[in-house]
Amino acid sequence: MFRRFGKNIGIDLGTANTLVLVEGRGIVINEPSVVAIDRDTNEIFAVGNKAKEMVGRTPGNITAIRPLKDGVIADFEITERLLRDFLNKATRRSRLRRPRVIISVPSGVTEVEKRAVIDATLSAGAKDARVIEEPMAAAIGAGLPVQDPTGTMIVDIGGGTTEVAVISLGGIVSQRSIRVAGDEMDDSIIQYIRRGYNLLIGERTAERIKAEIGYAFIDGKDELSMDVRGRDLVTGLPKTVTVSSTEIHKALVEPIQSILDAVKVTLERTPPELAADIMDRGIMMAGGGSLLNGLDELLMRETGMPVHIAERPLTAVVEGTGQALRHFELLKRIMLGPRRY
């Protein structure tokens, strides 16, 4: 019944990026969760990639908005518009049939936040909406045997949240969700450069610095450096400074420690038998944050366990939603909320 009357769609509604998977076609959308609005007319000016290019560069009447913060909806109306645009693109071949959608949410969301995601999805044009916890979707997408009676651990570091969970027999045994992830790392870099150089840089620049010379574990690594352009807070004029990987490592210490603490707390709450399984199998990492240089090495040193990075960490969550759609019995077990609203 779920397949017969419309398309099945999985959505990873992330703070930084939104990915949309259409069953039978794969991932059809992978764009930033950004909407540019014309404040004079209240009309959408751009969505996704085009809107992100406008961040920090728009005239007074155009506002580039990220409607999700820390993994949850901060602006319901803009989120609904974002989803509507992406759903229209994904279902362009069958506009007469409203899709059924499964959408991922952080494991730490409240019932109100969960309902907001479902309502926004239905308002955007979905016929039916269900939600799945992000760590479960990430574990499925990363290929972990979530239905086996053995313990597996997933650490999903996204843009707004870090999800840590131990999974066994198709359910989450212990979990921790913290609102510290990629965005917090970017903000730490912005603040460090502001304090150290009196230089103001934007989010896109901070993200580029993190990707190119950011290190979580720096021992034995070659020193890297890059030129950074921004606005001098003293003169107000454009200025270029050179920052090193050692400096960026210092800037990232606090958010990285928060992630490590979340992993340790989750392990402390794990039953001994499952902890022994994790010691054998290791910890699986997913999400864009897992690609930070040296983070897997640091986690291995701190926990004493093997650490693996998913084959496709950036798409693990949305691939997990797609696999859940293909296995209805599994979907019923891991689904959050009633079938229809």
Residue pairs with C-beta under 8 A, 6 or more apart in sequence:
2 8
2 100
2 325
2 328
3 23
5 97
6 94
6 97
6 98
6 99
6 100
6 127
7 22
7 23
7 90
7 91
7 94
7 97
7 99
7 100
8 22
8 23
8 99
8 100
8 101
8 102
8 325
9 20
9 21
9 22
9 23
9 87
9 90
9 91
9 99
9 100
9 101
9 102
9 126
10 20
10 21
10 23
10 101
10 102
10 103
10 104
10 318
10 320
10 321
10 322
10 324
10 325
11 18
11 19
11 20
11 21
11 83
11 86
11 101
11 102
11 103
11 104
11 121
11 318
11 321
12 18
12 19
12 103
12 104
12 134
12 137
12 315
12 317
12 318
12 321
13 33
13 68
13 79
13 83
13 103
13 104
13 105
13 117
14 33
14 68
14 71
14 158
14 159
14 160
14 317
15 33
15 66
15 68
15 69
15 70
15 71
15 158
15 159
15 160
15 161
15 181
15 182
15 183
16 32
16 33
16 158
16 159
16 160
16 182
16 183
16 288
17 30
17 31
17 32
17 33
17 159
17 288
17 314
18 29
18 30
18 31
18 32
18 33
18 48
18 82
18 86
19 27
19 29
19 30
19 315
19 317
19 318
20 27
20 28
20 29
20 30
20 86
20 87
20 89
20 90
20 318
21 27
21 28
21 318
21 319
21 321
21 322
22 28
22 90
22 91
23 322
23 325
23 326
26 322
27 315
27 318
27 319
28 89
28 90
29 48
29 86
29 89
29 90
30 314
30 315
31 47
31 48
31 49
31 52
31 86
32 48
32 49
32 51
32 52
33 66
33 67
33 68
33 82
33 159
34 47
34 48
34 51
34 52
34 55
34 64
34 65
34 66
35 44
35 46
35 47
35 51
35 64
35 65
35 67
35 78
35 81
35 82
36 44
36 45
36 46
36 47
36 50
36 51
36 54
36 58
36 62
36 63
36 64
36 65
37 43
37 44
37 45
37 62
37 63
37 65
37 78
38 44
38 45
38 61
38 62
39 61
39 62
39 63
40 61
44 81
44 85
45 51
45 54
45 62
46 54
47 81
47 82
47 85
47 86
48 85
48 86
51 64
52 64
52 204
54 62
54 64
55 64
55 202
55 203
55 204
56 64
56 202
56 203
56 204
58 64
65 75
65 78
66 74
67 73
67 74
67 75
67 76
67 78
67 79
67 82
68 74
68 79
68 160
69 160
70 160
70 161
70 179
70 183
71 105
71 106
71 109
71 134
71 158
71 159
71 160
71 161
71 177
71 179
72 105
72 106
72 109
72 113
72 116
72 117
72 160
73 79
73 113
73 116
73 117
73 120
76 116
76 119
76 120
79 120
80 120
80 123
80 124
81 124
83 120
83 121
83 123
83 124
83 125
84 123
84 124
84 125
87 99
87 101
87 124
87 125
87 126
88 95
88 125
90 99
91 97
91 99
97 127
98 125
98 126
98 127
99 125
99 126
99 127
100 126
100 127
100 128
100 129
101 121
101 126
101 128
101 129
101 130
102 129
102 130
102 131
102 132
102 321
102 324
102 325
102 331
102 335
103 117
103 118
103 121
103 129
103 130
103 131
103 132
103 321
104 131
104 132
104 133
104 134
104 137
104 317
104 318
104 320
104 321
105 113
105 114
105 117
105 131
105 132
105 133
105 134
105 336
106 133
106 134
106 160
106 161
106 163
106 177
107 133
107 134
107 135
107 136
107 163
107 165
107 172
107 175
107 177
108 161
108 163
108 175
108 176
108 177
108 178
109 117
109 177
114 131
114 336
114 337
115 337
115 341
117 129
117 131
118 129
118 130
118 131
118 337
118 341
119 341
121 129
122 129
122 341
128 339
128 340
129 341
130 331
130 335
130 336
130 337
130 339
131 335
131 336
131 337
132 320
132 321
132 324
132 331
132 334
132 335
132 336
133 163
133 165
133 172
133 175
133 334
133 336
134 156
134 158
134 161
134 163
134 317
135 154
135 156
135 163
135 164
135 165
135 167
135 172
135 175
136 146
136 165
136 167
136 172
136 320
136 334
137 316
137 317
137 318
137 320
137 321
137 324
138 154
138 156
138 163
138 286
138 287
138 310
138 316
138 317
138 320
139 146
139 152
139 154
139 165
139 167
139 284
139 320
140 146
140 319
140 320
140 323
140 324
140 330
141 286
141 310
141 312
141 315
141 316
141 317
141 318
141 319
141 320
141 321
141 322
141 323
142 154
142 284
142 286
142 310
142 311
142 313
142 316
142 320
143 310
143 311
144 152
144 154
144 167
144 284
145 152
146 152
146 167
146 170
147 169
147 170
147 330
148 168
148 169
149 168
149 169
150 168
150 274
150 277
150 281
151 166
151 167
151 168
151 173
151 270
151 271
151 273
151 274
151 275
151 276
151 277
151 278
151 281
152 166
152 167
152 168
152 277
152 278
152 281
152 284
153 164
153 165
153 166
153 167
153 266
153 267
153 270
153 278
153 281
153 282
153 283
153 284
154 163
154 164
154 165
154 167
154 283
154 284
154 285
154 286
155 162
155 163
155 164
155 259
155 263
155 283
155 284
155 285
155 286
155 287
155 290
155 299
156 162
156 163
156 164
156 285
156 286
156 287
156 290
156 316
156 317
157 181
157 182
157 259
157 285
157 286
157 287
157 288
157 289
157 290
157 292
157 295
158 181
158 182
158 287
158 288
158 289
158 317
159 181
159 182
159 183
159 288
160 179
160 181
160 182
160 183
161 177
161 178
161 179
161 180
161 181
162 177
162 178
162 180
162 181
162 258
162 259
162 262
162 287
162 289
163 175
163 177
164 175
164 176
164 177
164 178
164 262
164 263
164 266
165 172
165 173
165 174
165 175
165 176
165 266
166 172
166 173
166 174
166 175
166 266
166 267
166 270
166 274
166 278
167 173
168 274
168 277
170 330
170 333
170 334
171 333
171 334
173 270
173 271
173 274
174 266
174 269
174 270
175 266
176 262
176 265
176 266
178 258
178 259
178 262
180 255
180 258
180 259
180 262
181 255
181 259
181 287
181 289
182 207
182 210
182 287
182 288
182 289
184 255
184 258
185 210
185 214
185 252
185 255
185 256
185 289
185 292
186 203
186 206
186 207
186 210
187 206
188 251
188 252
188 254
188 255
189 201
189 206
189 209
189 210
189 214
189 248
189 251
189 252
190 200
190 201
190 202
190 203
190 206
191 251
192 247
192 248
192 250
192 251
193 199
193 201
193 206
193 228
193 230
193 241
193 243
193 251
194 200
194 201
194 233
196 247
197 241
197 243
198 232
198 233
198 234
199 228
199 230
199 231
199 232
199 233
199 239
199 241
200 230
200 231
200 233
201 209
201 228
201 229
201 230
202 230
205 228
205 229
205 230
209 226
209 228
209 243
209 248
210 248
210 252
210 292
211 291
212 224
212 226
213 224
213 225
213 226
213 243
213 244
213 245
213 248
214 245
214 248
214 249
214 252
214 292
214 293
215 221
215 245
215 248
215 249
215 252
215 292
215 293
215 294
216 249
216 252
216 256
216 292
216 293
216 294
216 295
216 297
216 298
217 293
217 294
217 295
217 297
217 298
217 301
218 245
218 246
218 249
218 294
221 245
221 293
221 294
223 244
223 245
223 246
224 244
224 245
225 242
225 243
225 244
225 245
226 242
226 243
227 240
227 241
227 242
228 240
228 241
228 242
228 243
229 238
229 239
229 240
230 238
230 239
230 241
231 237
231 238
231 239
232 238
232 239
252 292
256 292
256 295
256 298
259 289
260 298
260 299
260 302
263 283
263 299
263 302
263 303
264 302
264 303
267 275
267 278
267 303
270 278
278 305
279 305
281 306
282 305
282 306
282 307
282 308
283 299
283 303
283 305
283 306
283 307
283 308
284 308
284 309
284 310
285 295
285 296
285 299
285 307
285 308
285 309
285 310
285 313
286 309
286 310
286 313
286 316
286 317
287 313
287 314
287 316
287 317
288 313
288 314
289 295
290 296
290 309
290 310
290 313
291 309
291 313
291 314
296 307
296 308
296 309
297 307
299 307
300 306
300 307
310 316
312 319
324 330
324 331
324 334
325 331
